[in-house]
Amino acid sequence: MEASSAAVTWLDELVWGVPMLVLLLGVGIYLTVGLRLRTIRELPFAFWMLWRGRVAGGHGGAALGEPGGPRLAGELDATVGVGDRLEHAGLPAHEA
């Protein structure tokens, strides 16, 4: 039991230690540069779309009582994430 616990601890430190953090950070920087900082440039637009639903006459789920977190995630996905690729492929990314 002691040996298996030590093996799991060793594997855990290997997988989730410094190498994984360096890999995640490196891939994130690589993709950000590869997309020409689009994820950062489109962030104000995503926040604008989030807050648009909170004002009188705005549209969106936030006006209907939906919390802002899921809406922000959806807007980020639609503007800089997977949703953008789905729209380019002719598939509906989300309902407006």
Backbone as CSV, one residue per row, in Angstrom:
resi,resn,N_x,N_y,N_z,CA_x,CA_y,CA_z,C_x,C_y,C_z
1,MET,0.820,-1.194,0.000,0.000,0.000,0.000,0.863,1.258,0.000
2,GLU,1.924,1.203,0.784,2.834,2.349,0.882,3.537,2.607,-0.454
3,ALA,3.907,1.539,-1.136,4.621,1.671,-2.418,3.701,2.237,-3.490
4,SER,2.451,1.771,-3.517,1.518,2.284,-4.524,1.190,3.755,-4.261
5,SER,1.090,4.132,-3.003,0.841,5.538,-2.667,2.020,6.409,-3.092
6,ALA,3.228,5.916,-2.875,4.417,6.667,-3.294,4.483,6.777,-4.812
7,ALA,4.101,5.700,-5.515,4.118,5.722,-6.980,3.096,6.708,-7.523
8,VAL,1.915,6.724,-6.928,0.877,7.664,-7.369,1.301,9.100,-7.089
9,THR,1.913,9.327,-5.939,2.397,10.664,-5.605,3.479,11.106,-6.580
10,TRP,4.399,10.209,-6.928,5.454,10.530,-7.883,4.866,10.866,-9.244
11,LEU,3.915,10.058,-9.698,3.275,10.290,-10.990,2.485,11.599,-10.977
12,ASP,1.813,11.880,-9.889,1.052,13.117,-9.760,1.962,14.342,-9.855
13,GLU,3.089,14.284,-9.168,4.031,15.400,-9.213,4.642,15.548,-10.600
14,LEU,4.854,14.445,-11.283,5.395,14.497,-12.632,4.388,15.118,-13.603
15,VAL,3.140,14.675,-13.527,2.121,15.131,-14.468,1.682,16.554,-14.177
16,TRP,1.452,16.897,-12.927,0.909,18.203,-12.584,1.941,19.162,-11.989
17,GLY,3.201,18.849,-12.118,4.255,19.688,-11.568,4.678,20.782,-12.529
18,VAL,5.910,21.187,-12.379,6.479,22.277,-13.173,6.452,21.981,-14.675
19,PRO,6.766,20.757,-15.123,6.712,20.517,-16.575,5.339,20.794,-17.181
20,MET,4.275,20.404,-16.485,2.930,20.656,-17.015,2.626,22.148,-17.045
21,LEU,3.013,22.868,-16.010,2.778,24.308,-15.990,3.542,25.008,-17.104
22,VAL,4.783,24.598,-17.330,5.577,25.182,-18.422,4.932,24.853,-19.768
23,LEU,4.473,23.622,-19.931,3.823,23.219,-21.183,2.545,24.015,-21.415
24,LEU,1.707,24.143,-20.394,0.461,24.904,-20.545,0.736,26.375,-20.861
25,LEU,1.683,26.958,-20.159,2.022,28.361,-20.415,2.609,28.526,-21.812
26,GLY,3.474,27.618,-22.210,4.077,27.699,-23.544,3.050,27.566,-24.653
27,VAL,2.138,26.618,-24.518,1.090,26.443,-25.536,0.176,27.664,-25.568
28,GLY,-0.153,28.213,-24.398,-0.987,29.406,-24.358,-0.333,30.588,-25.047
29,ILE,0.940,30.804,-24.790,1.658,31.908,-25.445,1.761,31.654,-26.944
30,TYR,2.065,30.414,-27.332,2.167,30.068,-28.748,0.854,30.337,-29.494
31,LEU,-0.259,29.902,-28.904,-1.555,30.114,-29.556,-1.936,31.593,-29.571
32,THR,-1.633,32.313,-28.509,-1.950,33.742,-28.475,-1.178,34.482,-29.551
33,VAL,0.098,34.193,-29.690,0.906,34.840,-30.727,0.448,34.377,-32.102
34,GLY,0.160,33.091,-32.243,-0.290,32.559,-33.527,-1.604,33.161,-33.993
35,LEU,-2.467,33.516,-33.055,-3.744,34.161,-33.398,-3.617,35.676,-33.424
36,ARG,-2.379,36.162,-33.404,-2.090,37.598,-33.441,-2.823,38.358,-32.344
37,LEU,-2.783,37.813,-31.132,-3.363,38.427,-29.923,-4.877,38.627,-30.033
38,ARG,-5.529,37.830,-30.873,-6.974,37.997,-31.048,-7.746,37.778,-29.752
39,THR,-7.296,36.840,-28.934,-7.999,36.574,-27.684,-7.979,37.794,-26.774
40,ILE,-6.932,38.577,-26.839,-6.846,39.785,-26.022,-7.571,40.943,-26.704
41,ARG,-7.426,41.064,-28.028,-8.077,42.163,-28.752,-9.605,42.078,-28.694
42,GLU,-10.153,40.871,-28.700,-11.602,40.688,-28.716,-12.229,40.686,-27.326
43,LEU,-11.426,40.746,-26.280,-11.955,40.720,-24.925,-12.885,41.901,-24.620
44,PRO,-12.551,43.150,-24.996,-13.503,44.245,-24.754,-14.847,44.026,-25.457
45,PHE,-14.817,43.481,-26.666,-16.061,43.214,-27.378,-16.898,42.169,-26.644
46,ALA,-16.237,41.149,-26.100,-16.959,40.122,-25.348,-17.610,40.716,-24.101
47,PHE,-16.875,41.594,-23.387,-17.461,42.243,-22.219,-18.596,43.186,-22.630
48,TRP,-18.443,43.862,-23.763,-19.513,44.734,-24.249,-20.774,43.913,-24.523
49,MET,-20.601,42.758,-25.144,-21.756,41.909,-25.416,-22.362,41.377,-24.114
50,LEU,-21.537,41.126,-23.124,-22.036,40.675,-21.825,-22.903,41.750,-21.186
51,TRP,-22.421,42.970,-21.137,-23.140,44.044,-20.452,-24.303,44.585,-21.270
52,ARG,-24.309,44.357,-22.590,-25.407,44.815,-23.427,-26.737,44.234,-22.951
53,GLY,-26.738,43.018,-22.465,-27.959,42.371,-22.006,-28.448,42.884,-20.668
54,ARG,-27.652,43.677,-19.957,-28.034,44.152,-18.632,-28.696,45.524,-18.649
55,VAL,-28.692,46.181,-19.772,-29.285,47.517,-19.836,-30.708,47.398,-20.369
56,ALA,-31.504,48.430,-20.105,-32.891,48.432,-20.579,-32.904,48.376,-22.105
57,GLY,-33.736,47.538,-22.647,-33.844,47.406,-24.093,-32.790,46.495,-24.695
58,GLY,-31.887,45.966,-23.866,-30.846,45.066,-24.367,-31.417,43.688,-24.628
59,HIS,-30.620,42.876,-25.228,-31.032,41.512,-25.530,-30.177,40.555,-24.737
60,GLY,-30.616,39.354,-24.620,-29.781,38.323,-24.018,-30.352,37.773,-22.736
61,GLY,-29.717,36.712,-22.287,-30.189,35.992,-21.124,-30.008,36.744,-19.825
62,ALA,-29.019,37.653,-19.756,-28.790,38.376,-18.509,-30.011,39.231,-18.160
63,ALA,-30.714,39.720,-19.158,-31.913,40.507,-18.901,-33.032,39.632,-18.337
64,LEU,-32.941,38.342,-18.580,-33.962,37.410,-18.110,-33.580,36.773,-16.777
65,GLY,-32.509,37.254,-16.173,-32.112,36.733,-14.886,-30.989,35.712,-14.933
66,GLU,-30.450,35.446,-16.088,-29.330,34.515,-16.192,-28.087,35.182,-15.629
67,PRO,-27.305,34.490,-14.824,-26.092,35.101,-14.294,-25.104,35.428,-15.405
68,GLY,-24.236,36.388,-15.149,-23.314,36.873,-16.171,-22.202,35.918,-16.529
69,GLY,-21.794,35.030,-15.629,-20.680,34.130,-15.903,-20.897,33.246,-17.113
70,PRO,-22.013,32.517,-17.191,-22.245,31.683,-18.371,-22.391,32.509,-19.645
71,ARG,-22.965,33.691,-19.515,-23.116,34.542,-20.701,-21.744,34.999,-21.196
72,LEU,-20.865,35.397,-20.265,-19.529,35.811,-20.668,-18.798,34.659,-21.334
73,ALA,-18.908,33.471,-20.775,-18.250,32.311,-21.369,-18.790,32.062,-22.776
74,GLY,-20.080,32.213,-22.956,-20.670,32.023,-24.278,-20.224,33.071,-25.271
75,GLU,-20.141,34.312,-24.814,-19.709,35.380,-25.710,-18.238,35.239,-26.069
76,LEU,-17.411,34.861,-25.093,-16.005,34.622,-25.404,-15.869,33.475,-26.393
77,ASP,-16.662,32.436,-26.190,-16.623,31.298,-27.096,-17.056,31.718,-28.493
78,ALA,-18.057,32.574,-28.577,-18.577,32.984,-29.879,-17.628,33.938,-30.595
79,THR,-16.863,34.735,-29.843,-16.019,35.729,-30.492,-14.600,35.247,-30.732
80,VAL,-14.031,34.476,-29.822,-12.635,34.082,-29.975,-12.412,32.586,-29.820
81,GLY,-13.446,31.834,-29.597,-13.259,30.416,-29.302,-13.815,29.504,-30.366
82,VAL,-14.311,28.382,-29.903,-14.809,27.340,-30.782,-15.997,27.822,-31.603
83,GLY,-16.827,28.673,-31.021,-18.011,29.153,-31.723,-17.684,29.855,-33.022
84,ASP,-16.576,30.590,-33.044,-16.169,31.293,-34.246,-15.840,30.302,-35.351
85,ARG,-15.189,29.215,-34.993,-14.858,28.208,-35.990,-16.108,27.501,-36.491
86,LEU,-17.084,27.294,-35.612,-18.335,26.664,-36.043,-19.095,27.563,-37.010
87,GLU,-19.098,28.877,-36.751,-19.784,29.788,-37.641,-19.133,29.798,-39.014
88,HIS,-17.793,29.734,-39.059,-17.097,29.700,-40.341,-17.370,28.415,-41.095
89,ALA,-17.674,27.364,-40.356,-17.985,26.083,-40.977,-19.453,26.008,-41.414
90,GLY,-20.232,27.048,-41.103,-21.641,27.060,-41.470,-22.547,26.427,-40.440
91,LEU,-22.028,26.139,-39.254,-22.832,25.544,-38.193,-23.214,26.602,-37.192
92,PRO,-24.378,26.492,-36.567,-24.761,27.489,-35.552,-23.913,27.326,-34.295
93,ALA,-23.255,28.409,-33.874,-22.397,28.349,-32.686,-23.229,28.465,-31.421
94,HIS,-24.176,29.373,-31.415,-25.057,29.568,-30.266,-26.260,30.362,-30.753
95,GLU,-27.267,30.390,-29.941,-28.450,31.157,-30.305,-28.302,32.569,-29.781
96,ALA,-28.554,33.534,-30.651,-28.400,34.940,-30.256,-29.619,35.423,-29.518
